[in-house]
Amino acid sequence: MTISTEALTEEVKTAGTWVSAVQNEISRVVVGQKYLVDRLLIGLLANGHVLLEGVPGLAKTLTIRTLAGCIQTGFRRLQFTPDLLPADIVGTLIYNPRDGDFRPKLGPIFSNLILADEINRAPAKVQSALLESMQERQVTIGEQSYRLPDPFLVLATQNPLEQEGTYQLPEAQLDRFMLKLNVDYPSKTEERQILDLMGTSAPNFSVQGVASPEMIVRSRDIVNRVFIDDRVKDYIVDLIWATRRPGDYQLGMDGLVRYGASPRATIYLTLAARAHAFIEGRGYVTPHDVKSVGPDVLRHRIIVSYEAEAEEVTSDTIVQRIFAGLPVP
């Protein structure tokens, strides 16, 4: 390890003290869900949006609202419904009869943490209204473009149970999300703690602000400088290529993948691995970082074939086989 990498690790440890403070503060309100909290922090540090999938009642909304309170940023919850219009999200032009002109009325998208609740319940034109804001960090109303605040993060939720009355997210929009998380039930011990903490008609959801938006923006600069060895870079590229041409890597998955991950997945996997190393207090990326965040980056970017669906092979299964089959540097 070079001296510069050691110095960078010390810089990461110094600048990342707020991470453990946020984790501890959230744990006062949200029991368990460490995986969810860590991935939300990775999204913040890597400047990438997150898609959450889980049954109702798993504290997804509570976790995001609590995170916003801990980092002292704005928070908006948008309930997506079939009758929602794009103007309800990004804003519109309002006619002012006094001046005889149109003035912009900015929508609720102008905040820091945006919870797009049940995003698949809105039609395509509303879902596409998020595309510009997610990709360009700006919104166009009329002929004028408006920059969104920094940090800006879209956290969208999907209910995997009810498919009636929903509109499946197109692959182009799914690819805009850096991570897709499968939020699971808490353990039995954690559920007992939830009962003790929340078994009242007036639970305490208040948290202290232990970080600031400026600290997150400064931490992003350090995340971008986290060292990645050339062998780890080659490993990341091999992982992505194995999703497209599994036959080239003798993984025994011929005919199971219809479309693999895009080059955006290569970029996002690198950024997420760097952010994971930052949270772990290291100034360099290891294969462990790549394997930790890999399933979350890849699961929504792999489209399985009809043959795979007939054999009940999912994209998660494909990702597991790729990580198990490729040699680790």
Order of alpha helices (4+ residues) and beta strands (2+ residues): alpha-alpha-alpha-beta-alpha-beta-alpha-beta-beta-beta-alpha-beta-beta-beta-alpha-beta-alpha-alpha-alpha-beta-alpha-alpha-beta-alpha-alpha
